[in-house]
């Protein structure tokens, strides 16, 4: 979904009561296995079984949604209306608690949440997966239910989880490129373009703090509009990610062939971060 149409989509969904009376509700009542990875020389892989409820999903059908914000100022309230839509909050708190049960280490909790969302497939064809609902912005719970999402949808799911894990978050919107990502509060020496937040890509598996487009020919020239969602803890254990991200991206988009040593380094980084 284009970022420029995000607000229009939300206003249609919430203020008009929706427009999809004939849309069938998917049936997925039961557990879904969510995969995650914690980086390391021997990356730790894991799974979370998360119960998906038709009853909760059905409360999010566009024609039944209610919008708690009329004017939505400041801008963060618009995003929060989707990120913390009331019908999904208890279920997503359960998922956050399950993440905490997997590791008592707060740094690892972040890594679990990040990889869990990154591993949800990017929805490259909303027409096929959502039919008449293709123009509707998925809520975070719907991303889990459908097991699909575009950048804005997956980013809002990750923000919901990071917020529940106690971290400061921001929504990064690249309007010119129709892209969205997550910002997690981090030390200034590692932040993204002096924003105070480290960049997290949600479309695919990626190293925390690494925006690959900074190394491609299609360099993203616009600065994001940074909408702070909440204050919270600072993700301090990002120094190694930052250095590895620079190294990985430099090798991934190198114009000339990699040397034998560079190939070994590149392969090791791919393994370490599950890329």
C-alpha positions as CSV (number, residue, x, y, z in Angstrom):
1,X,0.0,0.0,0.0
2,X,1.3,3.4,-0.8
3,X,2.1,5.5,2.2
4,X,0.4,8.5,0.7
5,X,-2.9,6.6,0.8
6,X,-2.5,5.4,4.4
7,X,-4.5,8.1,6.1
8,X,-7.3,7.9,3.5
9,X,-7.5,4.2,4.0
10,X,-7.8,4.5,7.8
11,X,-10.4,7.2,7.5
12,X,-12.4,5.1,5.1
13,X,-12.1,2.1,7.5
14,X,-12.9,3.8,10.7
15,X,-15.0,6.9,10.0
16,X,-17.3,5.5,7.3
17,X,-17.7,2.0,8.7
18,X,-16.0,0.3,5.7
19,X,-17.2,-0.8,2.3
20,X,-16.7,-4.5,2.1
21,X,-20.0,-6.1,2.9
22,X,-19.5,-9.2,0.8
23,X,-16.0,-10.0,2.0
24,X,-15.7,-13.5,3.4
25,X,-13.9,-14.0,6.7
26,X,-10.9,-16.3,6.6
27,X,-11.0,-19.2,9.1
28,X,-7.9,-19.8,11.0
29,X,-9.0,-20.6,14.6
30,X,-6.1,-22.3,16.2
31,X,-2.3,-22.1,16.7
32,X,0.1,-20.5,14.2
33,X,3.8,-21.2,14.5
34,X,5.8,-18.0,14.5
35,X,9.6,-18.5,13.8
36,X,12.3,-16.3,15.2
37,X,16.1,-16.2,15.4
38,X,18.6,-14.8,17.9
39,X,21.9,-13.8,16.2
40,X,25.2,-15.5,17.0
41,X,28.0,-17.6,15.6
42,X,25.5,-20.4,16.1
43,X,22.2,-18.5,15.7
44,X,19.5,-19.7,18.1
45,X,16.3,-20.5,16.2
46,X,13.0,-20.9,18.0
47,X,9.3,-21.0,17.6
48,X,6.2,-19.5,19.3
49,X,2.8,-21.0,19.0
50,X,0.3,-18.2,19.0
51,X,-3.4,-18.8,19.1
52,X,-5.3,-17.0,16.4
53,X,-9.0,-16.4,17.1
54,X,-11.7,-16.0,14.5
55,X,-13.8,-14.2,17.1
56,X,-11.1,-11.5,17.5
57,X,-10.5,-11.3,13.8
58,X,-14.2,-10.8,13.1
59,X,-14.2,-7.8,15.3
60,X,-11.9,-6.1,12.9
61,X,-14.0,-6.5,9.8
62,X,-14.0,-3.0,8.3
63,X,-17.8,-2.4,8.7
64,X,-17.6,-3.2,12.4
65,X,-14.6,-1.0,13.3
66,X,-15.0,2.1,15.3
67,X,-12.4,4.9,15.1
68,X,-11.5,6.4,18.5
69,X,-9.9,9.6,17.0
70,X,-11.9,12.3,15.2
71,X,-9.2,14.8,14.4
72,X,-6.1,12.7,15.0
73,X,-3.8,15.5,16.0
74,X,-0.9,15.0,16.8
75,X,-0.1,12.7,13.9
76,X,0.9,9.8,16.3
77,X,-2.7,9.4,17.3
78,X,-3.6,8.3,13.8
79,X,-1.0,5.6,13.9
80,X,-1.9,4.6,17.5
81,X,-5.5,4.1,16.5
82,X,-4.3,1.2,14.3
83,X,-1.3,0.0,16.3
84,X,-3.3,-0.2,19.5
85,X,-6.8,-1.0,18.2
86,X,-8.7,-2.2,21.3
87,X,-10.0,-5.5,20.0
88,X,-6.5,-6.9,19.4
89,X,-4.7,-5.6,22.5
90,X,-5.2,-8.5,24.9
91,X,-4.1,-11.0,22.3
92,X,-1.0,-9.0,21.3
93,X,-0.1,-8.6,25.0
94,X,-0.2,-12.4,25.2
95,X,2.2,-12.6,22.3
96,X,4.5,-10.1,24.0
97,X,4.4,-12.2,27.2
98,X,5.3,-15.3,25.2
99,X,8.3,-13.5,23.8
100,X,9.4,-12.6,27.3
101,X,9.0,-16.2,28.3
102,X,11.4,-17.3,25.6
103,X,14.2,-15.1,27.0
104,X,14.7,-13.1,30.2
105,X,17.3,-11.0,28.3
106,X,15.6,-7.8,27.1
107,X,18.0,-7.5,24.2
108,X,17.1,-11.0,23.0
109,X,13.4,-10.1,23.4
110,X,13.9,-7.3,20.9
111,X,15.6,-9.7,18.5
112,X,12.8,-12.3,18.8
113,X,10.2,-9.7,18.1
114,X,12.1,-8.2,15.1
115,X,12.8,-11.5,13.4
116,X,9.3,-12.9,14.1
117,X,7.8,-9.9,12.2
118,X,10.4,-9.9,9.5
119,X,9.7,-13.6,8.8
120,X,6.1,-12.9,8.0
121,X,5.8,-12.9,4.2
122,X,5.7,-9.6,2.5
123,X,2.3,-9.2,0.7
124,X,3.3,-8.5,-2.9
125,X,-0.2,-9.2,-4.2
126,X,-2.9,-7.9,-1.8
127,X,-5.4,-8.4,-4.6
128,X,-4.9,-12.2,-4.5
129,X,-4.7,-12.4,-0.7
130,X,-7.4,-10.0,0.3
131,X,-9.7,-9.7,-2.7
132,X,-12.0,-6.8,-2.2
133,X,-10.2,-5.8,0.9
134,X,-6.9,-5.1,-0.9
135,X,-7.2,-1.3,-0.2
136,X,-7.8,-1.8,3.5
137,X,-4.9,-1.2,5.9
138,X,-4.4,-4.4,8.0
139,X,-4.3,-4.0,11.7
140,X,-1.4,-5.7,13.5
141,X,-3.5,-8.7,14.6
142,X,-4.7,-9.1,11.0
143,X,-1.1,-9.3,9.8
144,X,-0.6,-12.3,12.1
145,X,-4.0,-13.8,11.1
146,X,-3.4,-13.5,7.4
147,X,0.3,-14.3,7.7
148,X,1.0,-11.4,5.2
149,X,1.7,-7.7,5.4
150,X,3.1,-4.8,3.5
151,X,5.7,-2.4,5.0
152,X,3.3,-0.2,6.9
153,X,1.3,-3.1,8.3
154,X,4.3,-5.1,9.5
155,X,5.9,-2.0,10.9
156,X,2.9,-1.2,13.0
157,X,2.8,-4.8,14.3
158,X,6.5,-4.6,15.3
159,X,5.9,-1.2,17.0
160,X,3.1,-2.7,19.0
161,X,5.3,-5.5,20.3
162,X,8.4,-3.3,21.0
163,X,6.2,-0.9,22.9
164,X,4.9,-3.8,25.0
165,X,8.5,-4.9,25.6
166,X,9.2,-1.4,27.1
167,X,11.2,0.2,24.3
168,X,10.9,3.7,22.8
169,X,9.6,3.5,19.2
170,X,8.9,5.7,16.2
171,X,7.2,5.2,12.8
172,X,9.5,6.1,9.9
173,X,7.6,7.2,6.8
174,X,9.4,7.7,3.5
175,X,6.6,9.4,1.6
176,X,8.4,9.9,-1.6
177,X,9.4,6.2,-1.9
178,X,6.1,4.9,-0.5
179,X,7.9,3.0,2.3
180,X,7.6,2.7,6.0
181,X,9.9,1.2,8.7
182,X,10.4,1.1,12.4
183,X,12.6,3.1,14.6
184,X,13.7,1.8,18.0
185,X,15.3,4.3,20.5
186,X,19.1,3.8,20.4
187,X,22.3,5.6,21.2
188,X,23.0,8.6,18.9
189,X,26.2,7.1,17.4
190,X,24.1,4.3,15.8
191,X,20.8,6.1,15.0
192,X,19.4,6.7,11.6
193,X,20.1,10.1,10.1
194,X,20.2,11.8,13.5
195,X,16.7,10.8,14.3
196,X,17.5,9.3,17.7
197,X,16.2,5.9,16.5
198,X,17.8,2.9,14.9
199,X,16.3,1.8,11.6
200,X,14.5,-1.6,11.4
201,X,13.4,-3.0,8.1
202,X,10.3,-5.2,8.4
203,X,9.7,-6.3,4.8
204,X,12.4,-9.0,5.0
205,X,15.1,-10.3,7.2
206,X,17.6,-7.6,7.8
207,X,20.2,-6.5,10.4
208,X,18.9,-4.0,13.0
209,X,20.2,-0.5,12.1
210,X,21.0,-1.4,8.5
211,X,19.1,0.3,5.7
212,X,20.3,-1.6,2.6
213,X,19.1,1.2,0.3
214,X,21.9,3.4,1.6
215,X,24.2,1.1,-0.4
216,X,22.2,0.5,-3.5
217,X,22.2,2.6,-6.7
218,X,18.6,3.4,-5.8
219,X,19.8,5.2,-2.7
220,X,16.9,6.5,-0.7
221,X,17.5,10.3,-0.8
222,X,14.5,11.5,1.2
223,X,14.7,11.7,5.0
224,X,11.8,10.0,6.8
225,X,9.1,11.8,8.7
226,X,9.7,10.5,12.2
227,X,6.6,10.1,14.2
228,X,7.4,9.2,17.8
229,X,4.9,6.7,19.1
230,X,6.1,6.3,22.6
231,X,9.0,6.9,24.9
232,X,10.7,4.0,26.6
233,X,13.9,2.0,27.1
234,X,16.9,2.6,24.8
235,X,18.1,-0.4,22.8
236,X,21.8,-0.1,23.7
237,X,23.1,-3.5,22.5
238,X,23.2,-2.4,18.8
239,X,26.9,-1.5,18.3
240,X,27.8,-4.9,16.8
241,X,24.7,-4.9,14.6
242,X,25.6,-1.4,13.3
243,X,29.2,-2.4,12.4
244,X,28.1,-5.8,10.9
245,X,25.3,-4.1,9.0
246,X,27.8,-1.6,7.4
247,X,30.1,-4.5,6.6
248,X,27.4,-6.7,5.2
249,X,25.8,-4.1,3.0
250,X,29.1,-2.9,1.7
251,X,29.9,-6.5,0.5
252,X,26.4,-7.2,-0.7
253,X,26.4,-4.2,-3.0
254,X,30.0,-4.1,-4.0
255,X,30.5,-3.2,-7.6
256,X,33.4,-5.6,-8.2
257,X,33.7,-9.3,-7.4
258,X,34.4,-10.3,-3.8
259,X,37.7,-11.7,-2.8
260,X,37.9,-15.1,-1.2
261,X,38.3,-13.4,2.2
262,X,35.3,-11.1,1.6
263,X,33.1,-14.1,0.5
264,X,34.0,-15.9,3.7
265,X,33.1,-12.8,5.8
266,X,29.8,-12.3,3.8
267,X,28.8,-15.9,4.3
268,X,29.6,-15.7,8.1
269,X,27.4,-12.6,8.4
270,X,24.5,-14.2,6.6
271,X,24.7,-17.2,8.9
272,X,25.0,-15.0,12.0
273,X,21.9,-13.0,11.3
274,X,19.9,-15.6,9.4
275,X,19.9,-13.6,6.1
